[in-house]
Amino acid sequence: MRAPSLAFGVLVLVGCERPTAPAANAPPVVPAQRAVDAAARPPLAPCERAAGEARKVLEHAAAGDAGADLGALRAMFTNRCMADPVGGRAWALVPERVRVDGRSWWARYALVRLGPEAARSAAWPAAPSEDEDAASATPFNLWQQPGDSEVSVVSMSAYDYDRDGSPELALVLRAHHHEGPVFQQAHVWSFTEGGVFLYERALGLRLADVRDVDGDGRPDLLTHGPYDEPSAACGSDFATQVHGPALALHALADGSFSGTDAAARAFARSACPARPARLLARSAEGGIDQEATARNVVCARLWGAPEAEVVAAVRRECPAPDPEAPCAGCEDVELLARWAHTSPPLTLAEATAADATAAP
């Protein structure tokens, strides 16, 4: 039998591999031109890059749970980028991992320092808690569980405290646990030596907020100092956080902070206008106002009341809780006594001319 001709097979093969004709009037495609076009495109600004990273993570989370309500989560990462005035750099909060379960969600995010040419350094802030850890060692550092527990971003602000051309970033976070204490903590972060670290001149400060208290344009740091600790809540098995008056750490031109200069004293005086005549404070309903009583103890010490005198006033004015009526007395007499024994971080006196100038 004669072997079949190969011509037909070759024709079929050539027909299958024939390229599609280009559209009419289309310019010729030059492979090298694609690389040239890509190189000619301007790089994304740092905040655009941060928004793109966040969008990918949130879209992936939404795809994994079609019924999830991610409105609050999206809002948490909206406008969370602060570009430097010059230099093509920015601070941003960028989600890296999200877990969704109905109306609840958990996220792990990074505080990122972005620079030109895809430069990126990051730290992972910890959720606020009693132990004051700055960096997170847990899978999630931001979450919302309606009716149970929530961690949120209160604010972020950038300012070049040390004038090195790279602004520091102050991040304020809040954690609220069901029938438990509310923790609000602030940390100041700096980009130095190629990484994101806590700002050296704010190390060891127990911070609660950031606010320009004297209008000089430098954001100051707020703290409760040693007067911030959990206490047993009346009629509850859960603890509550008791705060003394807010105190200012005034930002100075050299990048450091002062808790005792004229601006700091003026701010403390606004919280404690005078030495209280009595420590025990009553609520509008006639019960004991535990938080106001604790603040009075601190104010008395700030205004120079001797330690022994304040301790004696605590014992005299604050009735111990009655086992049968625990809410009728001071909830935590020992906390008040500890605060009375604590050396105040500054002492108030009659306003000086310098203090009057520094007043807000």
Long-range contacts (C-beta under 8 A, 24 or more apart in sequence): 43-116, 43-117, 43-118, 45-83, 45-88, 45-90, 46-81, 46-83, 46-88, 46-89, 46-90, 46-92, 46-114, 46-115, 46-116, 47-81, 47-83, 47-90, 47-92, 47-114, 49-114, 49-118, 50-80, 50-81, 50-90, 50-92, 50-94, 50-112, 50-114, 51-81, 53-94, 53-95, 54-80, 54-94, 54-95, 57-94, 57-95, 57-96, 57-97, 57-98, 58-95, 58-98, 60-98, 61-98, 61-99, 61-100, 61-105, 62-100, 64-100, 65-100, 65-101, 65-102, 67-102, 68-100, 68-101, 68-102, 68-103, 68-105, 69-102, 69-103, 70-100, 70-105, 72-105, 72-144, 73-98, 73-105, 73-107, 73-144, 76-107, 76-142, 76-152, 76-153, 77-109, 80-153, 80-156, 82-156, 82-157, 82-158, 82-167, 82-169, 84-158, 84-166, 84-167, 87-115, 87-116, 87-165, 88-115, 88-116, 89-113, 89-114, 89-115, 89-116, 89-166, 90-114, 91-156, 91-158, 91-167, 91-169, 91-189, 93-153, 93-156, 94-122, 97-139, 97-140, 99-140, 103-146, 104-143, 104-144, 104-145, 104-146, 105-143, 105-144, 106-139, 106-140, 106-142, 106-143, 107-140, 107-141, 107-142, 107-143, 108-136, 108-139, 108-140, 108-141, 108-142, 109-141, 109-142, 111-169, 111-171, 111-189, 111-196, 112-196, 113-191, 113-196, 121-191, 121-194, 121-195, 121-196, 122-196, 123-189, 123-195, 123-196, 123-197, 125-171, 125-173, 125-187, 127-151, 127-173, 127-175, 128-173, 128-174, 128-175, 128-183, 128-184, 128-185, 129-175, 129-183, 130-181, 130-183, 130-230, 132-185, 132-206, 134-187, 134-198, 147-178, 148-177, 148-178, 149-175, 149-176, 149-177, 149-178, 150-175, 150-176, 151-175, 151-176, 154-184, 154-209, 155-210, 157-210, 157-219, 159-218, 159-219, 159-251, 161-188, 161-199, 161-201, 161-218, 161-251, 161-255, 162-190, 162-201, 162-254, 162-255, 163-255, 166-190, 166-191, 166-192, 168-199, 170-210, 170-219, 170-221, 172-208, 172-209, 172-210, 179-236, 179-238, 180-238, 180-239, 180-240, 181-230, 181-238, 181-239, 181-240, 181-241, 182-241, 183-241, 184-208, 184-209, 186-210, 186-221, 186-222, 188-221, 201-255, 201-256, 201-257, 202-257, 205-249, 205-257, 207-249, 208-243, 208-246, 209-246, 213-248, 213-250, 213-263, 213-266, 213-267, 213-360, 214-250, 214-263, 214-266, 214-267, 214-358, 214-359, 214-360, 215-360, 216-251, 216-263, 218-251, 218-252, 218-253, 219-251, 220-248, 220-249, 220-250, 220-251, 220-257, 220-263, 220-267, 221-248, 221-249, 221-251, 221-257, 222-246, 222-247, 222-248, 222-249, 223-247, 223-248, 223-249, 223-259, 225-259, 225-345, 226-339, 226-342, 226-345, 227-294, 227-298, 227-339, 227-342, 229-335, 231-290, 231-331, 231-332, 231-335, 232-331, 232-332, 233-331, 234-290, 234-321, 234-326, 234-327, 234-331, 235-326, 235-327, 242-290, 242-291, 242-294, 242-332, 242-335, 243-291, 243-294, 243-295, 244-294, 244-295, 244-297, 244-298, 244-339, 245-271, 245-272, 245-295, 245-298, 245-299, 245-302, 246-271, 247-271, 247-345, 247-346, 259-345, 259-346, 260-345, 260-346, 261-358, 262-352, 262-354, 262-355, 262-357, 262-358, 263-358, 264-346, 265-346, 265-348, 265-355, 265-358, 266-351, 266-355, 266-356, 266-358, 266-359, 266-360, 267-360, 268-302, 268-346, 268-348, 269-348, 269-351, 269-355, 269-359, 270-359, 270-360, 271-295, 271-299, 272-298, 272-299, 272-302, 272-303, 272-348, 274-303, 275-299, 275-300, 275-303, 275-304, 275-305, 276-300, 278-313, 278-317, 279-310, 279-313, 279-314, 279-317, 279-318, 279-336, 280-317, 280-318, 280-330, 287-327, 288-318, 288-328, 288-329, 288-330, 288-331, 290-330, 290-331, 290-332, 293-318, 293-330, 293-336, 294-335, 294-336, 294-339, 297-336, 297-339, 297-340, 298-339, 298-344, 300-340, 301-339, 301-340, 301-342, 301-344, 302-344, 302-346, 302-347, 302-348, 303-347, 303-348, 304-347, 304-348, 304-349, 307-340, 307-341, 310-340, 311-337, 311-340, 311-341, 314-340
